[in-house]
Amino acid sequence: MDLTSWLLRHTPPRPLVVTTPGGIGARLAVERVIRERGWRVAASPAEANILVVAGPITRQMQPYVQQVWSLVPAPRVRVDVDTAAAAWAELDAATRTLRDAGQQREQAVRASQDTHETPGHEQHEHEGHEGDGDSGQSEHGQHEQHSGEHDQHEESDDQGHNHHGHDMGDMEMPGGVPMADRAEDRDGLMLDQLHVPLGPLLPEWPAGLVIRTTLQGDVIQEATAEVVGLDGAPREPFWTDRSSPPVEAARRVAARRLDSCAKLLSIAGWPDASSQARVLRDQALRGEHVTETAKSFAQWARHVRRSRMLRWSLTGVGATPDDPSTPPALGDDALTRLHTWIASASAAFDQSKLAEVHESELDGAQEAQWTLAVLPALLEGQELANARLLVASLDPDLETLTHHEVHHG
């Protein structure tokens, strides 16, 4: 056995899980398998050696998947999990491929050939760049940034001369990173202005959501929100499937709130509480051992509510308008929303509360539409590091907008 083979055999799997519209069920199954095997998940492509795409990959989503895949370093494996039933077998196969030196060498040769065969111009269009791994920010979808983000007017230099008639905003640096524009900030100073897209394939991110931001420094000056890939979503969303019996539908709503809690806690930097929320979510969906699970839920909820770290990091984040149109579950700031979700999730472990689940929660479309409408205003003026925290504290279920491409400015 050569050294490469020995190292691969002892390489721990580090999966990066991203979800496409229609892939919630597959994602939950993947998370269960990862938890049962004791794997540590990756927070960014740079940390990963397995890219797990949960859900259907439509023609619209394919470029985004390729973009993320290009950022995963070798040795690496990509696995597409279309359904929940396929999760275990697909991750088994991924582990074998990751540890197969022959297949890894063949993959490296193919990747090298593809790079050399790609014309320079096309390579720049499809290359991307990665954000700060610690903050979990990744920048995808660069191939869609041509018209809105690079159509800049000629700018004069400090002496009032233009740059030989060329638009400096169209210039690209090595690796396909666009050159910064210039614009006035809120204090009237001329600062660099960067266009940074977030999504649609990030861990702990609403499937299909794309946020396009304009940054000066680390502050978001402008933002737009849109949804892509809904052509792959089912007509009956996973969390709000109205074909289910009323009690089952209410239990799913409660489980969805636990899923949202898990995402927010993960982004906030509390992986243990996030993992426990996922365990409770899966138990709520199965509806088994309700009395026993209720005790675990109460202990977890008490621990989360008392956390000083969460109070410090979530208070004031993403404060929503005090308006009658604001959905009940999304009012106030991120901390309040977390506590509201916990209260709603308690219904899964108390039969008497299942009948009290609010009718609007059984739909989900109202929350999703409202979130898309207010997200740009909520993000403007925020630091980029808070963007994912803010989005996770709203966690729209975009599958409820099935077959409707939505754009908001």
N, C-alpha and C positions, 0 to 999 in steps of 0.2 A: 504494500500500500504506500503510495507516494504522500508527500506532505499535504498537498492540496486536498486529496481524498480524506486524509485524517482530520484536517481542519473542518471540512464540510460536515463530516459525521458528527463533530462536536459543536457545530454552530446552532445556537438556540433559535427557533423560529421567532421572528418579530413581525407580525402581520400589521399592515396598515389597512383598516377597513373603511371603505367609502361606499356610499349608497346612491343608487339612481332611483328616480321615481318608479314606484312599483316594487321596490326591493326591501320594504320594511320587514316583511315576514322572513325573507332570506337573511337579513342583517341580524334579527333576533336569534335565529338558529346558529349563525356564525359566532355570535357573541357567546352563546351557551357552550359551543364546542371549545372555543378559546379558553373560556373560564374553567371548564372541566379538565383541560390539558395543562392548566397552569401557565399558559404562555403570557408573555408581557407584550401588550400592544404598543405599536409605534405611534408617536404623535405627529410625525411628518415623514415625507418620502425618504429623507436622508437617513432616518433611523431604521427603515424597514428593509426586510429582505423578501417579504411576501406581500404582494398587492392583492387584496381581496376586494373584488367589485361585486357588491350585493345588489342584485336586481338586473332587469333587462338592459342591454346596451343597444340603444337605437342608433340610427344613423346620425342623429343630432348629438348624441352623447359620445360617440366614438372619438372625435378629436380631443375631447376633454380627458377621456380615459388614457389615450395615447400620451397626452401631455403629462399626466401624473406618472405614468409608467416610465417615461423618459427620465424622470427625476430619481427613480429608485436605483441605487448603486448595485453592482454585482458583488457577490452572487445574489441572484434574485429569481423570483417566480411570480407569475401573475395567474390568478385563478378567478374565474367568473362563476359566481354562484347565482343561478337564476331562480332557484326555488329553495325553500327551507329543507326539503327532503334531501337535497344534494349536498348540503353543507358538510356533513361528516366525511363523505367519500372524496369530495373535492379537496378538502384540507389535508386528508391523508395523502392524496396524490401530489399535492403541492409540497409536502414535507419530503417525500421521496425524491422529487425533482430537485429540490433545493440541495439535497445531500448527494446527488449524483454528479460526480466530477465530469464525466463525459458529456452529459447534457448541458452542464454549465459552460464548458468549453465551446460546444457547438453554438450555444446561444450567443456567446461573446463574439464568435466569428461572424455570425449572421448580423449582429448589431453593427460590427465594424464595416461589413460590406454595405449595409444599408446607409451608413453615414457617408461612405465614399461615393456611393451612387447618387446621393441626393444633391442636386445643384445647390450652389451656395445661397442663392436667393431664397429658395424654398426652405432650406435649413434654417435660415434666420427667422422665417415666418413661423416656424413650428417649434423653435426652441423657446424655453421659458426660463424663469429664474425663481428661486425659492426664497421665501421669507425667513425670518428668524425662527429657528427650530424651537427655541425656548417658549416663544409666544404662540407657537402652533400656527402661524400665519403662513399660507402658501399662496402663490400667485399663479392662477391658471387662466386659460382662455385667451392667451396673448394673440392668437390667430384672429380674434374678433375685434381687435382694437384699432383697426386701420382708420375708418372714417371719422368716428367721433373723437378719437383721442390723439390722432396724429395730424389732423387738418389744422395746422396752426398758421397764423399770419406771420409775415416777415417781421422780425423784431430788430430794432436798432440797438447798437451797443452804446456804451456810456458816452461816446463821442458823437452819437447821432448818426453813425454810418451803418447801413445794413451789411449783411455778410455775403456780398457778391451775389445777391439775389437768391440765395438758397435758404430754405426753411430749416433752421437748426433742429426743430422739433422732430424732423423726419430722420435725423441721423441715428444710427444704432451703434451701440458699443459692442465689444466682443461678448459673445454669448446671447446676442439678440436683445439685450436690455436697452430700451429706448432712452435717448438723451432727455434730460429734464427740460421742461418749459419754464418760462418765467411769468410771474403774475404777482399782483399786489396781495399782501395778506391783510388781515383785519386792521393792522396798524398803519397801512399804507406803504409798507416796505416791499421792495421787489425781492421775492424769494423763489427758489426752485419749486416747480410744481410737477408732481409725478402722478401718473394714472395707474392705480393698482386695483386689479379685479380680485375679488374673493369668491371662491366657489367655482362651479357647483359641486366639486368633489373634494370635500374636506372631511376629516373625521369629526364626529359630533356636530354635524352641520345639516340643516334641512335639505333633503334631497331635491336637487333641481334649482336651488336658489343661487342667483348670481348677483353680487353686490359690486358695482363699479364705483370706485372712489377716486377723488382727486385730492392729493395730499400736499401740504406744505409743511415741511418738517415731519413730525409724526402726528399732525392734526388733520382730520378729515374736513376739507373745505366744502366738498360737494359729494353727493352719493345718489346713485340710482339703483333700483331693485327690479329684477325681472326673473321669470321662471322659464327654464328650458327642460326639454325631455319629457313633457307630460304625455306625449304620444305613447310612451311605454307603460304608463300607469293604468291600473285596472279601473273599471267603471265603479266598482264598489271599493272605496278606500279601506285599507287594513284596519285602522283604528275605529272607523265609524261605519262599519258594514251594517246597513239597515236590514239586510236579509236575516240577520241573527235575531234570536228571541230577545225581548226587552231586557231581561236580566243579564244575558250574555253581552248585549250591547253596552249596558251600563258598566259592566265589569271591564270591558275593553277600554272605555273612557278612563276609568280609574287607573288601569295599567298604563295607558298613554301618559298620564300625569307622572307616574313613576319613571317612565322612560325620559320624559323631559327633565325631571329632577336629576336623573343620572347624567345626562348630557351637561347640564349646568354645573353640577358638582365636579365633573371631570375637567371642564374648562377652568373652573375656579381653583383647581389644584388640590382636590381632595379625592384621590382615586379610591381609597377604601370605602368611603361613604357612597361613592358612585357605583362601585361594584356591588355593594349591598342593595342599592336601589334596583339594580338590574335583576338580582336574585328575587327580590320581592315582586318585581314586575312579572317575571316568568311564573311565579307562584300564583299571582293574581289572575293571570291569563288561564292557568289550568284550573283554578278554583278548588284546589285540593288543600286539605289540612288547614282550613280557614282559622280555626281557633288557635292552633299552634302558631301559625304564621302571623296572626294578629298581634301576638306578644312581641315577635321579632320586629314587626312594623312599628309598634308603639315605642320600642326601645330605640330604633333607628331614628324615628321622627323626633323624639325628645333630644337625642344627641345632636341632630342637625339644627334644630331650632335654637339650641343653647350655644351654638358655636360663635365665639367672638370673632374668629377669623372671617366667617361668612358675613357677619354684620359689618365688619370693616371693609370687605372687598365688594359687597353687593349693594350696600346702602347708597341710594342716589343714582345708581346706574340705570339708564334707560327709563327715566321717569316719564310715564305716559300722560296724555292730556286728561284732566279731570272733567270728563265729558260723558254724557249719557250714552254716546255711541261706542265708548270703550267697552269691549267685552269684559264681563266680570272677572274672568280668570287672568286678565292681562293688565289690571289696574295698578297704579302706583309704580314703585321701582322694582328692581330685580329681586331684592330680598323679600318684599311683600308677595311678589308673584310666586316665589319658591314656597313660602308658607301657605299660600292659597292652594297650590298644587298638592302639597302634602295633605291638607284638609280634604281635598277632593279625592285623593287616592285612598283615604281611609275607608271609603265606601266599599272598596273591594273586599274588605275583611269584616264587614258588618252588613248582613242581609237587609236590615231595616233601613239602611242608608241608600241602598241601590236604587230604590224607587224615587229617591229625592234628587237624583242626578239631573242637572239642569238641561232642558230641551236643547238649548243652543250648543251644549257640549256634545250632544249626540250628532250634530251636524259637522261642525268644524270649519266649514267654508267661510262662515262669518269672521271667525278669528283670523283665518288665512288672508282673506281679502283686506281686512282692516290692517293687519300687520304689514302687508306689502305697501299699503297706502302711506303709513306713518313712518316706516323704517328710514327713508331718506332724511326726513327732518330730525329723527332721533339720533342718527349717526353724525350729522353735521355738527362740527365743533368738538367731537369726541376724539380722544387719542386712538390711534390705530390698534394699540394693544387691547383696548376695551371693546373693539368692534365684535369680536367673536363672543365675548361674554354677554354683550347686549343682545346679539341675535339668539344665543342659547336661552336667554331669559324670556324670549317670546316664542321660540320654537314652533313656527307655523307648520301645520300639516298640509303641505301643498298638494298632496294627492287628492284632497277634496276639490281641487280646481281642475279635475280630470278633463282632458281634451280641450282645454281653453288656454291658449298661450296668453300670458299676462305680462304687461309691461307697465312700469310705473316710473315716473321721473321724480 
